[in-house]
Amino acid sequence: VKRKGGPVRASADGFVIDLPDDEAALVRRLIGELRALLTDPEPDSEARVLIVRLFPVVHPDDPDEEAEYQRLMRDELVQSKLAAFDLVDIMLGGESGQRARSGKHASVDEGRLIAFMQSVNSLRLVLGTMLGVSDDPAIDEVADGLDETAEYQLYAYLSWLLEHCVRALSGA
Amino acid sequence: MWTMPTTLEPTRVKEPEHDEQVAADNPWIVLVWNDPVNLMSYVTFVLQKLFGYSLEKATELMLDVHHKGRAVVANGNREQAEMHVFRLHEHGLWATMQKDGDES
């Protein structure tokens, strides 16, 4: 897809997220699937594993502190992520979405771009877990051919999108 | 076949360096741990954004995370540390907190 200046860039009054229809729909669909995972009241063991990177252990050496922290903060973290997903829906939304009103791109402020960036990274963390992405050379060997899978292509796409978010926000 | 992690807990690695004078007044430290998914550029940006570090300082911390396995990125009282951890988790970074001096 040809784009002038990349999928995310700075503009005169903020930032622009410039995704073609199919990419915007893809990101929204993935966000919807992740939202379903986070709001499932009784996730199975597979679902719990997939989202483990989104909710790291905070007190690895103190189970009581850990339980107390998670009791107080986990739901707030879930709500924070869901709020960011809602903003992505608004930014990339269909008929009533920001993107549809302004053509094929969404003009956003820094806060909304950060919400978009956080959401894209949440998707990467889940996909990375699903793919078993690791620094471990032994695992990489086992995973030979990984880059040919659809899931890895998706992971690479989200990495590319994230990198452009960082560049735009960093003024690079 | 890859093995899926069933929990996300850090393993012990080389001790990071941090400012001991500041730590004496701020008994909790916040650590960011290396993980294979978060982009180096992203980690650097998040550290700049959340803590106001210069690009040089944030890059130095990110490289500590990458090469040493973890880095102390902030310290403070308990509430401050919890807030830092929460915001790091909002961005998807792997952060923990502990009392300074509890590192073993």
HADDOCK unambig.tbl for C-alpha pairs under 7 A between the chains (distance, minus, plus):
assign (segid A and resid 49 and name CA) (segid B and resid 5 and name CA) 6.89 0.50 0.50
assign (segid A and resid 49 and name CA) (segid B and resid 6 and name CA) 5.82 0.50 0.50
assign (segid A and resid 52 and name CA) (segid B and resid 7 and name CA) 6.63 0.50 0.50
assign (segid A and resid 52 and name CA) (segid B and resid 8 and name CA) 6.47 0.50 0.50
assign (segid A and resid 53 and name CA) (segid B and resid 8 and name CA) 6.73 0.50 0.50
assign (segid A and resid 54 and name CA) (segid B and resid 92 and name CA) 5.95 0.50 0.50
assign (segid A and resid 56 and name CA) (segid B and resid 8 and name CA) 5.90 0.50 0.50
assign (segid A and resid 56 and name CA) (segid B and resid 94 and name CA) 6.03 0.50 0.50
assign (segid A and resid 57 and name CA) (segid B and resid 8 and name CA) 6.33 0.50 0.50
assign (segid A and resid 57 and name CA) (segid B and resid 9 and name CA) 6.05 0.50 0.50
assign (segid A and resid 57 and name CA) (segid B and resid 96 and name CA) 6.82 0.50 0.50
assign (segid A and resid 58 and name CA) (segid B and resid 95 and name CA) 6.63 0.50 0.50
assign (segid A and resid 58 and name CA) (segid B and resid 96 and name CA) 4.24 0.50 0.50
assign (segid A and resid 58 and name CA) (segid B and resid 97 and name CA) 5.98 0.50 0.50
assign (segid A and resid 59 and name CA) (segid B and resid 96 and name CA) 6.16 0.50 0.50
assign (segid A and resid 59 and name CA) (segid B and resid 97 and name CA) 6.25 0.50 0.50
assign (segid A and resid 59 and name CA) (segid B and resid 98 and name CA) 6.76 0.50 0.50
assign (segid A and resid 60 and name CA) (segid B and resid 9 and name CA) 6.19 0.50 0.50
assign (segid A and resid 77 and name CA) (segid B and resid 90 and name CA) 6.66 0.50 0.50
assign (segid A and resid 81 and name CA) (segid B and resid 90 and name CA) 6.93 0.50 0.50
assign (segid A and resid 118 and name CA) (segid B and resid 91 and name CA) 5.34 0.50 0.50
assign (segid A and resid 121 and name CA) (segid B and resid 92 and name CA) 6.74 0.50 0.50
assign (segid A and resid 122 and name CA) (segid B and resid 92 and name CA) 6.35 0.50 0.50
assign (segid A and resid 125 and name CA) (segid B and resid 37 and name CA) 6.30 0.50 0.50
assign (segid A and resid 128 and name CA) (segid B and resid 37 and name CA) 6.14 0.50 0.50
assign (segid A and resid 132 and name CA) (segid B and resid 2 and name CA) 5.94 0.50 0.50
assign (segid A and resid 132 and name CA) (segid B and resid 4 and name CA) 6.54 0.50 0.50
assign (segid A and resid 133 and name CA) (segid B and resid 36 and name CA) 6.48 0.50 0.50
assign (segid A and resid 133 and name CA) (segid B and resid 37 and name CA) 6.80 0.50 0.50
assign (segid A and resid 134 and name CA) (segid B and resid 36 and name CA) 5.18 0.50 0.50
assign (segid A and resid 135 and name CA) (segid B and resid 36 and name CA) 5.53 0.50 0.50
assign (segid A and resid 139 and name CA) (segid B and resid 2 and name CA) 6.86 0.50 0.50
assign (segid A and resid 142 and name CA) (segid B and resid 1 and name CA) 6.72 0.50 0.50
assign (segid A and resid 166 and name CA) (segid B and resid 42 and name CA) 6.18 0.50 0.50
assign (segid A and resid 166 and name CA) (segid B and resid 45 and name CA) 6.76 0.50 0.50
